[in-house]
Amino acid sequence: FHCAPNIPHYAGNKAKFVMKVGHCFTIEPMINTGTWKDVHWADGWTAVTKDGKPSAQFEHQLLMHESGAEILTARLPTSPPLWWEEGAQPGAATPVL
């Protein structure tokens, strides 16, 4: 599920990796309304911000090819528009902040 190579996404990390053809990896940004500092619950999986303010995590998977990276989770040309995109239907789901 989350296996090597793990590529840290913070400044000053010591990891030195080169993505190779066939590698599949994820980019998982988090957007927090408060602090970036986190705590993990006793289940060993759930992470929340120390201040308990709302956060959102997004994930994209990429597969490396000879010609570059393929975004496996990219929206399709047939995907309906998102609420902020031109052509979205009035009353479409909007986030509650």
C-alpha positions as YAML, in Angstrom:
chain: A
units: angstrom
residues:
- id: 1
  name: PHE
  ca: [0.00, 0.00, 0.00]
- id: 2
  name: HIS
  ca: [2.61, 2.57, 1.05]
- id: 3
  name: CYS
  ca: [5.89, 0.94, 0.18]
- id: 4
  name: ALA
  ca: [9.43, 1.82, -0.80]
- id: 5
  name: PRO
  ca: [10.70, 3.99, -2.17]
- id: 6
  name: ASN
  ca: [9.26, 6.56, 0.22]
- id: 7
  name: ILE
  ca: [10.03, 10.04, -1.03]
- id: 8
  name: PRO
  ca: [9.82, 12.62, 1.76]
- id: 9
  name: HIS
  ca: [8.09, 15.86, 0.85]
- id: 10
  name: TYR
  ca: [9.70, 18.20, 3.30]
- id: 11
  name: ALA
  ca: [12.72, 20.48, 3.22]
- id: 12
  name: GLY
  ca: [16.06, 19.08, 4.27]
- id: 13
  name: ASN
  ca: [15.26, 15.41, 3.66]
- id: 14
  name: LYS
  ca: [18.18, 13.16, 2.78]
- id: 15
  name: ALA
  ca: [16.40, 10.93, 0.24]
- id: 16
  name: LYS
  ca: [17.98, 10.63, -3.19]
- id: 17
  name: PHE
  ca: [15.72, 8.85, -5.66]
- id: 18
  name: VAL
  ca: [15.28, 8.70, -9.39]
- id: 19
  name: MET
  ca: [11.89, 7.65, -10.68]
- id: 20
  name: LYS
  ca: [12.20, 4.81, -13.20]
- id: 21
  name: VAL
  ca: [9.92, 3.40, -15.89]
- id: 22
  name: GLY
  ca: [7.24, 1.28, -14.22]
- id: 23
  name: HIS
  ca: [7.33, 3.11, -10.88]
- id: 24
  name: CYS
  ca: [3.95, 4.23, -9.64]
- id: 25
  name: PHE
  ca: [3.72, 6.88, -6.95]
- id: 26
  name: THR
  ca: [1.30, 9.27, -5.33]
- id: 27
  name: ILE
  ca: [1.30, 12.96, -4.61]
- id: 28
  name: GLU
  ca: [-0.81, 13.64, -1.52]
- id: 29
  name: PRO
  ca: [-1.06, 17.33, -0.63]
- id: 30
  name: MET
  ca: [-2.98, 18.43, 2.42]
- id: 31
  name: ILE
  ca: [-4.64, 21.81, 2.76]
- id: 32
  name: ASN
  ca: [-5.19, 22.93, 6.35]
- id: 33
  name: THR
  ca: [-7.16, 25.89, 7.65]
- id: 34
  name: GLY
  ca: [-4.97, 25.95, 10.74]
- id: 35
  name: THR
  ca: [-1.65, 24.45, 11.73]
- id: 36
  name: TRP
  ca: [0.38, 21.99, 9.67]
- id: 37
  name: LYS
  ca: [1.36, 20.11, 12.85]
- id: 38
  name: ASP
  ca: [-0.36, 16.75, 13.23]
- id: 39
  name: VAL
  ca: [-1.12, 13.98, 15.69]
- id: 40
  name: HIS
  ca: [-1.97, 10.35, 14.99]
- id: 41
  name: TRP
  ca: [-4.83, 8.53, 16.63]
- id: 42
  name: ALA
  ca: [-4.38, 5.24, 18.50]
- id: 43
  name: ASP
  ca: [-5.55, 3.35, 15.37]
- id: 44
  name: GLY
  ca: [-2.10, 4.06, 13.92]
- id: 45
  name: TRP
  ca: [-3.57, 5.45, 10.70]
- id: 46
  name: THR
  ca: [-5.79, 8.47, 11.28]
- id: 47
  name: ALA
  ca: [-3.99, 11.81, 11.31]
- id: 48
  name: VAL
  ca: [-5.52, 15.11, 12.43]
- id: 49
  name: THR
  ca: [-4.12, 18.59, 12.91]
- id: 50
  name: LYS
  ca: [-3.10, 19.49, 16.47]
- id: 51
  name: ASP
  ca: [-5.57, 22.39, 16.50]
- id: 52
  name: GLY
  ca: [-8.43, 20.24, 15.16]
- id: 53
  name: LYS
  ca: [-9.31, 22.67, 12.36]
- id: 54
  name: PRO
  ca: [-10.64, 21.38, 9.03]
- id: 55
  name: SER
  ca: [-8.22, 19.82, 6.54]
- id: 56
  name: ALA
  ca: [-8.54, 18.20, 3.16]
- id: 57
  name: GLN
  ca: [-6.26, 15.68, 1.49]
- id: 58
  name: PHE
  ca: [-6.10, 15.08, -2.23]
- id: 59
  name: GLU
  ca: [-4.29, 12.28, -3.97]
- id: 60
  name: HIS
  ca: [-3.07, 11.66, -7.49]
- id: 61
  name: GLN
  ca: [-1.31, 8.56, -8.75]
- id: 62
  name: LEU
  ca: [1.36, 8.77, -11.43]
- id: 63
  name: LEU
  ca: [2.89, 5.99, -13.51]
- id: 64
  name: MET
  ca: [6.30, 6.52, -15.06]
- id: 65
  name: HIS
  ca: [6.75, 5.73, -18.78]
- id: 66
  name: GLU
  ca: [9.68, 6.21, -21.15]
- id: 67
  name: SER
  ca: [7.98, 9.37, -22.41]
- id: 68
  name: GLY
  ca: [7.14, 10.82, -18.99]
- id: 69
  name: ALA
  ca: [4.50, 10.49, -16.27]
- id: 70
  name: GLU
  ca: [0.91, 9.39, -16.84]
- id: 71
  name: ILE
  ca: [-1.56, 10.78, -14.30]
- id: 72
  name: LEU
  ca: [-3.72, 7.75, -13.53]
- id: 73
  name: THR
  ca: [-6.23, 9.76, -11.52]
- id: 74
  name: ALA
  ca: [-6.66, 12.59, -14.06]
- id: 75
  name: ARG
  ca: [-10.18, 13.68, -14.91]
- id: 76
  name: LEU
  ca: [-11.50, 12.34, -18.19]
- id: 77
  name: PRO
  ca: [-12.71, 14.55, -21.04]
- id: 78
  name: THR
  ca: [-16.19, 13.16, -20.26]
- id: 79
  name: SER
  ca: [-16.01, 14.02, -16.53]
- id: 80
  name: PRO
  ca: [-18.67, 16.54, -15.45]
- id: 81
  name: PRO
  ca: [-17.33, 20.03, -14.68]
- id: 82
  name: LEU
  ca: [-16.42, 20.81, -11.10]
- id: 83
  name: TRP
  ca: [-18.37, 23.50, -9.27]
- id: 84
  name: TRP
  ca: [-15.82, 26.22, -10.10]
- id: 85
  name: GLU
  ca: [-15.44, 25.32, -13.77]
- id: 86
  name: GLU
  ca: [-17.28, 26.88, -16.66]
- id: 87
  name: GLY
  ca: [-20.35, 24.87, -17.54]
- id: 88
  name: ALA
  ca: [-21.06, 23.64, -14.01]
- id: 89
  name: GLN
  ca: [-24.76, 23.29, -13.27]
- id: 90
  name: PRO
  ca: [-26.29, 25.79, -10.81]
- id: 91
  name: GLY
  ca: [-26.81, 24.14, -7.43]
- id: 92
  name: ALA
  ca: [-23.98, 21.64, -8.00]
- id: 93
  name: ALA
  ca: [-22.33, 20.47, -4.81]
- id: 94
  name: THR
  ca: [-20.15, 23.18, -3.32]
- id: 95
  name: PRO
  ca: [-17.80, 22.81, -0.38]
- id: 96
  name: VAL
  ca: [-18.89, 24.01, 3.04]
- id: 97
  name: LEU
  ca: [-16.14, 25.93, 4.81]
...
